[in-house]
Amino acid sequence: MRVILPALAGAIALTDVVSAHYRWTSLIVDGATTSPYEYVRQNTNANSPVTSVISDDIRCNAGGLDSGASTSTASVTAGATVGFALDQAIFHPGPVNVYLSKAPSTAASYDGSGDWFKISELGATISTSAITWPASDISEYTFTIPSSTPPGEYLLRIEHIALHSASTADGAQFYISCAQLSISGSGAGTPGPTIKLPGGYSATDPGILIGIYWPIPTNYTIPGPEVWTG
């Protein structure tokens, strides 16, 4: 994880601007990292982020709504631990969110226009002298599919929101990928609260439009609804 100190803020911000970007390319199932884009929908903007929260690209990245048919669907059981691996470690500061959205039929044909519910998040740790982002420097992120998730096919969406330039409008960078899952089990929960994408985020949300370097924030509100744990 990275600690942001006031005296270093300017230098870090400059470094962040020129540093390489990253992509969530592989699904992790049963502790094994699968091949890049085997179960993760391929995007068309290389490693560039999405910056508009009102674009359909906020669902599954640019091109992610068109690559479902060429993407396999992974079978997992509700209650299992799964995750995403990156093509290189996260460098920029910011939080991670993970969502599920149930497909009306198959995950491969689903455009993500339905309801999304959050199942995991990783935010910030703030002290009087520094703000720490536990997601910084990680190369994978794992989490649990809630055991009461109803069976069916889903899109599993992960995002890292880079906040190094988020003090200006549309400065936050969203590094997004969607995987295709078939979830089995006897879960009969009612996931929620839910959001639409786009629609669930505003460009002026306090966790999206924020200066993180100086003055050091006294709190951080991670975007999106509360996590549904089942």
C-alpha positions, 0 to 999 in steps of 0.5 A, spaced: 500 500 500 502 507 498 502 512 504 501 519 501 505 525 505 503 532 504 510 534 502 511 528 497 504 530 494 506 534 488 512 529 486 507 523 486 502 527 482 507 528 477 509 521 477 502 518 477 501 522 470 506 519 467 506 512 470 503 506 466 496 504 466 493 497 467 488 492 466 484 486 470 485 481 464 484 474 468 479 471 473 481 467 479 477 461 480 479 456 485 485 459 487 488 459 480 489 465 475 485 463 468 488 465 461 487 473 460 480 474 457 478 467 457 472 469 462 474 476 462 470 480 456 476 484 452 476 491 451 478 495 445 481 501 449 487 498 451 489 500 458 486 506 457 481 508 463 474 510 462 473 517 465 465 519 464 460 516 469 454 517 464 457 513 458 455 506 457 463 504 458 462 505 465 459 498 465 464 493 462 469 498 459 470 500 452 468 495 447 466 490 453 459 490 451 460 487 444 465 481 446 461 477 450 460 472 445 467 471 444 468 470 452 467 463 456 463 463 462 466 460 468 462 456 473 462 457 480 458 456 487 455 461 491 460 462 497 466 461 493 472 465 493 474 468 486 478 474 484 481 478 478 488 479 476 491 485 473 497 485 467 501 489 472 500 492 479 496 498 481 500 504 481 495 510 482 491 511 488 484 509 489 479 504 491 476 498 488 469 496 488 466 489 485 459 488 483 454 483 480 448 483 475 444 477 474 443 476 466 436 475 464 438 469 460 446 468 458 451 472 461 454 472 454 448 476 451 447 480 457 449 488 456 449 490 463 443 494 463 439 491 469 441 492 476 448 491 479 449 490 487 456 491 490 459 485 493 466 487 495 470 494 496 476 496 498 477 504 500 482 508 504 485 509 511 486 516 513 490 519 519 492 526 521 498 525 517 497 521 511 492 517 507 493 510 505 490 506 499 490 498 501 489 497 493 496 500 491 501 495 489 496 489 488 496 485 482 490 481 484 484 482 488 480 476 491 473 476 494 467 471 496 461 470 492 455 471 497 453 464 499 445 466 498 446 469 491 441 466 487 443 461 482 444 464 475 448 467 470 451 474 472 456 479 469 462 480 475 464 487 474 471 490 478 473 497 478 479 501 480 478 508 481 484 512 480 484 519 484 490 522 482 487 527 478 480 527 481 480 534 483 477 536 477 471 534 473 472 527 470 479 527 472 477 520 476 480 514 472 476 508 472 479 501 470 474 496 469 473 489 467 467 484 467 467 477 467 462 472 465 459 467 471 454 461 472 453 461 479 450 455 482 447 453 489 441 454 493 441 461 494 435 465 495 437 472 498 435 478 495 441 482 493 441 490 494 441 495 494 442 496 487 444 501 482 444 502 474 450 503 470 450 508 468 446 512 473 449 509 480 455 514 480 455 522 479 461 526 477 460 530 483 460 524 488 465 526 494 468 519 492 469 521 485 471 529 485 476 529 490 483 532 492 487 527 495 493 530 496 493 537 500 489 538 504 489 531 507 482 529 507 479 527 513 474 522 511 473 518 504 466 516 502 467 510 497 462 511 491 456 506 490 451 502 494 453 498 501 456 492 500 451 486 500 454 480 504 448 475 503 
